[in-house]
Amino acid sequence: MQEFLAICDYFEITPEQFFYENNDSVNPTLLSGLIHEANKLSEEDLDLILVLIKKIISGYPRSK
């Protein structure tokens, strides 16, 4: 188990990101950075960002 966690640390991803299958187009380092910065925000700001993300997703077809 320690070896697995060391691998995750090396690639700067969480164990959850390692096993997540639907993130083919998502850079795990970028996603990790986004989550790290989002943890610094207030709940109100997080709600605003969530609304913005949902608006962006609903307005644009996702390219692969």
Protein Blocks (a to p, Z undefined) as FASTA:
>chain_A
ZZmmmmmmmnopafklmmpmklmmpcfklmmmmmmmmmmpcfklmmmmmmmmmmmmmmpc
cdZZ
